[in-house]
């Protein structure tokens, strides 16, 4: 099965006209022809089954045959992760987290962040690609980047955790996680969160946690946290 993405599709649409780029991919690369069936999502949970009626490399058209809303998970995972110095590592995190199962991502600029600019358009393309590859009909939401202070002082109504490397009292994330509950986890930059940031997070009801015995890179820590939440909710 191959999944296509069109964010503008709604459950009331009767047909889909593909862009020139997508039409070429469908007809020339995948060698699809009239009568072939395609699976499409709008990234909002809807799965569309469509039959090709015009197989043109510049203007492919398909008639929508069935529409079905895919079930959501019983929890929502929000990772707030500081952008990494090397952008490709952050992009790797976005791809793998989408495959594992993440709902919301917020890039957070911290005191020790070396990168202060993010490529939102590039990140969106990676999320779309990973969503299609993993056959997921829900595309993760990418929030605008914000400062650490602005992030932690928001009003939250879920499990809140901050994973840091300071030698202070921390509890293993897997021991604190509760299944079927929304969760937000903060992951810091290469230089870790500052003492000031940790203090502010604790004052904002974030619980300090550890992700294991070894020191992890930012993107690795984010994936470990993502998998831990997915694993707990599969038990």
C-alpha positions, 0 to 999 in steps of 0.5 A: 500500500502507498499513501498519498497526502492532500491536506485540502481534501474533505470528507464531502469531496467527490474527486481529487485532481493531483498536482503536476508533480504528483501526477507524474509520480503516479503515472510515470514512476508508479505506472498507475493507469485508469481503474487503479486504486489509490489511498489518500489522506488529508493528515486529519485522520481521513482515509480516502480510496479513489479510482483513477479516471484520467491517467495523465502525467500532467493532470491525473484525476481520481474519483473518490469511492470511499471515505473513512475516519481512522481511529485516534490513539487514546493519548496525545504525545507532545515533545518540546525539543531544542533544535540541534546544532546540526539540523540534519539530526533534528530532521532525523528526530522528526522523521523517526518520531512520526513513524513511532507516533507523535502528535505535537512538536514544539521547537524550544530555544533554550539558554544553551541552544546553539541554533536559533533558527528552524526551517519550518517548511523543510520540517513540514515536508519531512513530517508529511513524508514520514506520515505517508511512509508509516501509513499514518493518517494523522500528521503531527502538528508542528508548532512555531518555535518559542523560547523556553520561558514562554513554553513552560509558563503556558497552561497545561492539563497533562503529564509534564516531564523534563528530561535533564542531565543535572545530578539531582533527584530524578525518577525514571520516565517509564516509572512515572508515565501513565497509559491513556493520558496526554503527556508533554516532555521537554528535551534540552539542547546539546549543552542541556538545560540551564539550572535556571530553566530546570528551576523554572520548569519545576516551578511550573509543575514539570517532573524531572525524569531520567531516560536511562543510565547513559548520556544521550544526544538531544535527538536520541533522548527525544526518540527514547522518550517517544518510544517509552510513551508508545510502549507504555500505551501498548501494554 
